[in-house]
Amino acid sequence: MGDIRTKRGVSDLEFKGIIDNFDEFNMILVNEELILLFESLHDFSFDELMYFEDPLHYENIGVQKIMSQIDEIISVLFYNIDIKTTDDVISIVKSDILLFKRAMDQIDLKYFIFFSYLNSYLNVDVDYLINHFNYELNMIKMEEKINELFNQIQVFPKPNDNNLSPLLKNVLFKSLKKDDIMHSSLKLLNISKDPFIFYNFKIYCPKLLTSMLILIKKINYDFFLRNMFDVNNLIMAVLFCKELDISEILECYYENDISNIDLLFTFLKKSIDSNELIDDNIVFIKDILLDILELNENLFRKIIRLFKHKKLFNRSIGLLLSGINKWEVELIVNEFDLNFGANNHLINLRENILINLDKKSDNFKLVLKLVYKNWDLNLNSLIDDDENGWDLLCSDFNSFILEYYNQFYDDDMLVEEMKLNFNFLEKINSTWSSNFTNYKNRIHVYYTKLYLLSSIYKKRNINNIEILGCYENFFKNKYLIEVLLRDKAKKSIIDFKKDYNMMKIQ
């Protein structure tokens, strides 16, 4: 047999050749150093083996040190193409088989985990091993042990300010309130296919546990799914979900009745973070949001705060709002904070809700009314603000306000509302204000309303002589435009003048 030059795994033909001709390789021993290291790991408890913190502060330096030595041996003997020989590969494969036989003969779960880890490098055919050594019944008993482990496994520590890694504590914690720690932990929780979990402002590395999950998914997918459906904590749900792609998650969800809130959350987050199967994903996110809303209203509220800056989430919220009860619509709309002075990115995000909201549904106009009510209430409250200097007060729900005017204001109502706000601005000097900041805020509240109304007025091609006169008087007020208006409002005058000039042409 010549040198094996593969850099990733052992081919089925090579592996089966080693198994079927095992006696031929009697002169080649297992890698004793590797076996001794795994035997040293065997002395640790399951809680110690399942994860360790990496790289900022090790909670279990013993496991981490041994794992690093194991990785180094495999890297040198198996991946280094310059020094690797057939004997090196055979010694590692024989070590892998030895761990497998110990695991199966003794129904020893730790050795099964070690085998799964070493095999994650070799990628040998486990089904072939089971059949070759007649371990079918042993595998059933091993699955019982695995099931027990999943039910007993310790969850990572809960977040608090004493539980942060020193470096991350200095960098991140100063800017957070204590009640925001769990919120941020969930937001940053990574469910992509990588060996780490970022949680509670620590980086965890559950390498052994992850390798076992990968293996059991290959050996018995139904067993993998059954255990996933029964997870009793968020971290285990994350670890299972890491091993599924989006198409598998969609299949799992739609073919099973899932009420496990931890699993639903991880399905949701992975889908929101993913760029795969976008159209299917939007419907899936909508469906799973509805499940969570019915199972846990408090978590649903938190989810809105977690994902309101994600495009897919906003699109799915639009679908969700189209087909739910009135009180649920109110809950969702009220959970979104209005951001006055929002940038275009945030405005476009919220517009995704409106685009995906079914215009024919009974809830379409209800959503517009609720958003407008919140907007009008909050905007008018700024009239009395004498501390903060507000600018042009376009909010992230701008598109909803424009659509509200379009749906509920006929031409006459629009003209009257514009005249009212022009009149407020014209007589602003005769209105009492507590200070100059309050005085300027009043101007910007009225101007913001006028700016939005003008957009609908132009879109409808209304030609009203009184409104034209209002525009002319407004533009004569140089002091208001050049001195009193703040930066964004001043820049918006360009668009405002375009509307006016278009009207003069008509």
DOTORTI-759622 format. One record per residue (C-alpha): x, y, z; residue number from 1; residue in three letters. Coordinates in steps of 0.5 Angstrom, whole numbers. Layout:
BEGIN
      u      v      w    k    r
      X      Y      Z  NUM  ALA
...
//
This chain:
BEGIN
      u      v      w    k    r
      0      0      0    1  MET
      3      7     -2    2  GLY
      3     13      2    3  ASP
     -4     16      3    4  ILE
     -4     23      1    5  ARG
    -11     25      3    6  THR
    -11     32      7    7  LYS
    -18     31     10    8  ARG
    -21     24     12    9  GLY
    -20     17     10   10  VAL
    -23     14      4   11  SER
    -28      9      5   12  ASP
    -24      4      0   13  LEU
    -18      5      5   14  GLU
    -21      5     11   15  PHE
    -25     -2      9   16  LYS
    -18     -4      7   17  GLY
    -15     -3     14   18  ILE
    -21     -6     17   19  ILE
    -22    -12     13   20  ASP
    -14    -14     13   21  ASN
    -13    -12     20   22  PHE
     -9    -18     21   23  ASP
     -4    -15     16   24  GLU
     -3     -9     20   25  PHE
     -1    -13     26   26  ASN
      6    -10     26   27  MET
      3     -3     26   28  ILE
      1     -1     33   29  LEU
     -4      4     35   30  VAL
     -2     11     37   31  ASN
      0     10     45   32  GLU
      1     17     46   33  GLU
     -6     19     43   34  LEU
     -9     13     47   35  ILE
     -6     15     54   36  LEU
     -9     22     53   37  LEU
    -16     20     52   38  PHE
    -15     15     58   39  GLU
    -13     21     62   40  SER
    -19     25     59   41  LEU
    -23     19     62   42  HIS
    -22     21     69   43  ASP
    -26     27     68   44  PHE
    -33     28     70   45  SER
    -38     29     64   46  PHE
    -40     36     66   47  ASP
    -32     38     66   48  GLU
    -32     34     59   49  LEU
    -38     37     56   50  MET
    -35     44     55   51  TYR
    -30     49     57   52  PHE
    -29     56     56   53  GLU
    -24     59     51   54  ASP
    -20     63     50   55  PRO
    -20     68     55   56  LEU
    -21     65     61   57  HIS
    -21     57     62   58  TYR
    -26     54     67   59  GLU
    -23     47     66   60  ASN
    -15     48     64   61  ILE
    -14     40     65   62  GLY
    -19     38     59   63  VAL
    -17     44     55   64  GLN
     -9     42     56   65  LYS
    -11     35     54   66  ILE
    -15     37     48   67  MET
    -10     41     45   68  SER
     -5     36     46   69  GLN
     -9     31     42   70  ILE
    -11     36     36   71  ASP
     -3     37     36   72  GLU
     -2     30     35   73  ILE
     -7     29     30   74  ILE
     -5     35     26   75  SER
      2     33     26   76  VAL
      1     26     24   77  LEU
     -5     26     20   78  PHE
     -5     33     16   79  TYR
      2     34     15   80  ASN
      3     32      8   81  ILE
     11     32      8   82  ASP
     12     27     14   83  ILE
      6     23     14   84  LYS
      6     16     12   85  THR
      1     10     11   86  THR
      4      7     18   87  ASP
      2     14     21   88  ASP
     -5     14     18   89  VAL
     -6      6     20   90  ILE
     -4      8     27   91  SER
     -9     13     28   92  ILE
    -15      9     25   93  VAL
    -13      3     29   94  LYS
    -13      8     35   95  SER
    -20     10     33   96  ASP
    -22      3     32   97  ILE
    -20      1     39   98  LEU
    -24      7     42   99  LEU
    -30      5     39  100  PHE
    -29     -2     41  101  LYS
    -28      0     48  102  ARG
    -34      4     48  103  ALA
    -38     -1     45  104  MET
    -36     -7     49  105  ASP
    -36     -4     56  106  GLN
    -42      1     53  107  ILE
    -38      7     56  108  ASP
    -41     13     53  109  LEU
    -34     17     55  110  LYS
    -30     13     50  111  TYR
    -36     13     45  112  PHE
    -35     21     45  113  ILE
    -27     20     45  114  PHE
    -28     16     39  115  PHE
    -33     21     36  116  SER
    -28     26     36  117  TYR
    -22     23     33  118  LEU
    -27     20     28  119  ASN
    -29     27     26  120  SER
    -22     28     23  121  TYR
    -22     21     20  122  LEU
    -29     21     17  123  ASN
    -29     14     17  124  VAL
    -36     10     16  125  ASP
    -39      8     23  126  VAL
    -44      4     20  127  ASP
    -39      0     17  128  TYR
    -36     -1     23  129  LEU
    -42     -3     27  130  ILE
    -44     -8     22  131  ASN
    -37    -11     22  132  HIS
    -36    -12     29  133  PHE
    -44    -14     30  134  ASN
    -45     -8     35  135  TYR
    -52     -7     33  136  GLU
    -55     -9     40  137  LEU
    -49     -5     43  138  ASN
    -51      1     39  139  MET
    -58      1     42  140  ILE
    -55      1     49  141  LYS
    -51      6     47  142  MET
    -56     11     45  143  GLU
    -60     10     52  144  GLU
    -54     12     55  145  LYS
    -53     18     50  146  ILE
    -61     20     52  147  ASN
    -59     20     59  148  GLU
    -53     25     58  149  LEU
    -58     29     54  150  PHE
    -63     29     60  151  ASN
    -58     31     65  152  GLN
    -53     35     62  153  ILE
    -51     42     66  154  GLN
    -53     48     63  155  VAL
    -47     54     62  156  PHE
    -47     59     68  157  PRO
    -53     64     68  158  LYS
    -51     71     66  159  PRO
    -49     76     71  160  ASN
    -43     81     72  161  ASP
    -39     77     76  162  ASN
    -39     71     71  163  ASN
    -36     75     65  164  LEU
    -29     74     62  165  SER
    -24     79     65  166  PRO
    -23     82     58  167  LEU
    -30     82     56  168  LEU
    -32     85     62  169  LYS
    -28     91     61  170  ASN
    -30     92     54  171  VAL
    -37     91     54  172  LEU
    -40     91     61  173  PHE
    -39     98     62  174  LYS
    -44    100     57  175  SER
    -50     95     59  176  LEU
    -55     95     64  177  LYS
    -56     89     68  178  LYS
    -62     87     66  179  ASP
    -60     88     59  180  ASP
    -54     82     60  181  ILE
    -59     76     58  182  MET
    -62     80     52  183  HIS
    -55     81     49  184  SER
    -53     74     51  185  SER
    -59     72     46  186  LEU
    -58     77     41  187  LYS
    -50     75     40  188  LEU
    -52     67     41  189  LEU
    -49     64     35  190  ASN
    -52     58     31  191  ILE
    -48     57     25  192  SER
    -44     51     24  193  LYS
    -38     53     28  194  ASP
    -35     50     34  195  PRO
    -36     55     39  196  PHE
    -42     58     43  197  ILE
    -41     66     44  198  PHE
    -46     66     51  199  TYR
    -46     70     57  200  ASN
    -40     74     54  201  PHE
    -36     68     54  202  LYS
    -33     64     48  203  ILE
    -35     56     50  204  TYR
    -32     51     46  205  CYS
    -36     44     47  206  PRO
    -32     40     42  207  LYS
    -33     33     45  208  LEU
    -40     34     45  209  LEU
    -41     37     38  210  THR
    -37     31     35  211  SER
    -42     26     38  212  MET
    -48     30     36  213  LEU
    -45     30     29  214  ILE
    -44     23     29  215  LEU
    -51     21     32  216  ILE
    -54     25     26  217  LYS
    -50     21     21  218  LYS
    -51     14     25  219  ILE
    -59     15     27  220  ASN
    -62     21     24  221  TYR
    -69     19     28  222  ASP
    -65     18     34  223  PHE
    -62     25     33  224  PHE
    -69     29     32  225  LEU
    -72     25     38  226  ARG
    -67     28     43  227  ASN
    -67     35     40  228  MET
    -74     35     41  229  PHE
    -73     33     48  230  ASP
    -68     38     50  231  VAL
    -69     42     56  232  ASN
    -65     48     56  233  ASN
    -63     53     51  234  LEU
    -55     51     50  235  ILE
    -57     44     48  236  MET
    -62     47     43  237  ALA
    -57     51     40  238  VAL
    -52     45     40  239  LEU
    -57     41     36  240  PHE
    -59     46     31  241  CYS
    -52     48     29  242  LYS
    -52     41     26  243  GLU
    -58     42     22  244  LEU
    -58     47     15  245  ASP
    -64     51     14  246  ILE
    -68     46      9  247  SER
    -67     41     15  248  GLU
    -70     46     20  249  ILE
    -76     47     16  250  LEU
    -77     40     15  251  GLU
    -77     38     22  252  CYS
    -82     44     24  253  TYR
    -87     42     19  254  TYR
    -87     35     20  255  GLU
    -87     35     27  256  ASN
    -91     39     32  257  ASP
    -86     42     36  258  ILE
    -88     46     43  259  SER
    -81     46     46  260  ASN
    -80     54     47  261  ILE
    -72     53     47  262  ASP
    -72     49     40  263  LEU
    -77     54     37  264  LEU
    -72     60     39  265  PHE
    -66     57     36  266  THR
    -70     55     30  267  PHE
    -72     62     29  268  LEU
    -65     65     30  269  LYS
    -62     61     26  270  LYS
    -67     62     20  271  SER
    -67     70     22  272  ILE
    -59     70     21  273  ASP
    -59     66     15  274  SER
    -59     68      8  275  ASN
    -61     61      5  276  GLU
    -68     60      2  277  LEU
    -71     67      3  278  ILE
    -78     66      1  279  ASP
    -79     60      5  280  ASP
    -75     63     11  281  ASN
    -80     69     11  282  ILE
    -86     64     12  283  VAL
    -83     60     17  284  PHE
    -81     65     21  285  ILE
    -88     68     21  286  LYS
    -91     61     23  287  ASP
    -85     60     28  288  ILE
    -87     67     31  289  LEU
    -94     65     32  290  LEU
    -92     59     36  291  ASP
    -88     63     40  292  ILE
    -93     68     41  293  LEU
    -98     63     43  294  GLU
    -94     59     48  295  LEU
    -90     65     51  296  ASN
    -92     72     50  297  GLU
    -86     75     54  298  ASN
    -81     71     50  299  LEU
    -85     74     44  300  PHE
    -84     81     46  301  ARG
    -77     80     48  302  LYS
    -76     77     41  303  ILE
    -78     84     38  304  ILE
    -73     87     41  305  ARG
    -68     82     39  306  LEU
    -69     82     32  307  PHE
    -73     89     30  308  LYS
    -66     91     26  309  HIS
    -66     84     22  310  LYS
    -69     85     15  311  LYS
    -72     78     15  312  LEU
    -76     79     21  313  PHE
    -79     85     19  314  ASN
    -82     82     13  315  ARG
    -84     76     17  316  SER
    -88     81     22  317  ILE
    -91     84     16  318  GLY
    -94     77     14  319  LEU
    -96     76     21  320  LEU
   -100     82     22  321  LEU
   -104     80     16  322  SER
   -107     74     20  323  GLY
   -108     75     27  324  ILE
   -113     77     32  325  ASN
   -114     85     34  326  LYS
   -110     84     41  327  TRP
   -104     81     38  328  GLU
   -104     86     33  329  VAL
   -104     92     38  330  GLU
    -99     88     42  331  LEU
    -94     88     36  332  ILE
    -95     95     34  333  VAL
    -94     97     41  334  ASN
    -88     93     42  335  GLU
    -84     97     37  336  PHE
    -81    104     39  337  ASP
    -82    110     35  338  LEU
    -75    113     33  339  ASN
    -75    120     31  340  PHE
    -70    122     27  341  GLY
    -69    115     24  342  ALA
    -64    114     18  343  ASN
    -66    111     12  344  ASN
    -63    104     13  345  HIS
    -68    104     19  346  LEU
    -74    107     15  347  ILE
    -73    102     10  348  ASN
    -73     96     15  349  LEU
    -80     98     18  350  ARG
    -82     99     10  351  GLU
    -81     91     10  352  ASN
    -87     90     15  353  ILE
    -91     95     11  354  LEU
    -89     91      4  355  ILE
    -91     85      7  356  ASN
    -97     87     10  357  LEU
   -103     84      6  358  ASP
   -107     90      4  359  LYS
   -113     86      3  360  LYS
   -113     84     10  361  SER
   -118     87     16  362  ASP
   -112     88     20  363  ASN
   -108     93     14  364  PHE
   -112     99     16  365  LYS
   -112     97     24  366  LEU
   -104     97     23  367  VAL
   -104    104     20  368  LEU
   -109    107     25  369  LYS
   -105    104     31  370  LEU
    -98    106     28  371  VAL
   -101    113     27  372  TYR
   -104    114     34  373  LYS
    -97    112     37  374  ASN
    -94    117     32  375  TRP
    -98    123     33  376  ASP
    -98    122     41  377  LEU
    -91    122     41  378  ASN
    -90    127     36  379  LEU
    -94    132     40  380  ASN
    -91    130     46  381  SER
    -85    133     43  382  LEU
    -88    140     43  383  ILE
    -87    141     50  384  ASP
    -80    139     51  385  ASP
    -76    144     53  386  ASP
    -69    140     54  387  GLU
    -68    136     48  388  ASN
    -67    140     41  389  GLY
    -71    136     36  390  TRP
    -69    136     28  391  ASP
    -74    134     22  392  LEU
    -78    128     26  393  LEU
    -78    123     21  394  CYS
    -79    116     24  395  SER
    -77    109     22  396  ASP
    -85    108     21  397  PHE
    -85    114     16  398  ASN
    -88    110     10  399  SER
    -94    108     15  400  PHE
    -95    115     16  401  ILE
    -95    117      9  402  LEU
   -100    111      8  403  GLU
   -104    113     13  404  TYR
   -105    120     10  405  TYR
   -106    116      3  406  ASN
   -112    111      6  407  GLN
   -116    116     11  408  PHE
   -115    123      8  409  TYR
   -119    125      2  410  ASP
   -116    131     -2  411  ASP
   -120    136      2  412  ASP
   -118    133      9  413  MET
   -111    133      6  414  LEU
   -111    141      4  415  VAL
   -115    143     11  416  GLU
   -109    139     15  417  GLU
   -104    143     11  418  MET
   -107    149     12  419  LYS
   -107    148     19  420  LEU
   -100    147     20  421  ASN
    -98    152     15  422  PHE
   -102    157     20  423  ASN
    -98    154     26  424  PHE
    -92    156     23  425  LEU
    -94    163     21  426  GLU
    -96    164     28  427  LYS
    -91    161     32  428  ILE
    -88    168     34  429  ASN
    -95    169     38  430  SER
    -95    162     41  431  THR
    -92    162     48  432  TRP
    -86    157     49  433  SER
    -82    156     56  434  SER
    -75    157     53  435  ASN
    -72    158     46  436  PHE
    -71    150     45  437  THR
    -78    149     46  438  ASN
    -80    154     41  439  TYR
    -75    151     36  440  LYS
    -78    144     38  441  ASN
    -85    147     36  442  ARG
    -83    149     29  443  ILE
    -80    142     28  444  HIS
    -86    138     30  445  VAL
    -91    143     25  446  TYR
    -86    143     20  447  TYR
    -85    135     20  448  THR
    -93    134     19  449  LYS
    -93    139     14  450  LEU
    -87    135     10  451  TYR
    -90    129     10  452  LEU
    -97    132      8  453  LEU
    -94    135      2  454  SER
    -91    129      0  455  SER
    -98    126     -1  456  ILE
   -101    132     -4  457  TYR
    -96    132     -9  458  LYS
    -97    125    -11  459  LYS
   -104    126    -12  460  ARG
   -103    132    -16  461  ASN
   -108    137    -12  462  ILE
   -108    144    -15  463  ASN
   -111    148     -9  464  ASN
   -110    156    -10  465  ILE
   -110    157     -2  466  GLU
   -104    152     -1  467  ILE
   -100    155     -6  468  LEU
   -101    162     -3  469  GLY
    -99    158      4  470  CYS
    -92    155      1  471  TYR
    -91    162     -2  472  GLU
    -92    166      5  473  ASN
    -87    160      8  474  PHE
    -82    161      3  475  PHE
    -82    169      5  476  LYS
    -80    167     12  477  ASN
    -72    167     11  478  LYS
    -71    167     19  479  TYR
    -75    161     20  480  LEU
    -72    157     14  481  ILE
    -65    160     15  482  GLU
    -64    161     23  483  VAL
    -69    157     26  484  LEU
    -69    150     22  485  LEU
    -64    145     24  486  ARG
    -60    141     20  487  ASP
    -64    136     17  488  LYS
    -70    140     17  489  ALA
    -66    145     13  490  LYS
    -64    140      8  491  LYS
    -71    138      7  492  SER
    -73    145      4  493  ILE
    -70    143     -2  494  ILE
    -75    137     -3  495  ASP
    -80    142      0  496  PHE
    -79    147     -6  497  LYS
    -79    142    -11  498  LYS
    -86    140     -9  499  ASP
    -88    148     -9  500  TYR
    -85    149    -16  501  ASN
    -89    143    -19  502  MET
    -95    146    -16  503  MET
    -93    153    -20  504  LYS
    -92    150    -26  505  ILE
    -99    146    -26  506  GLN
//
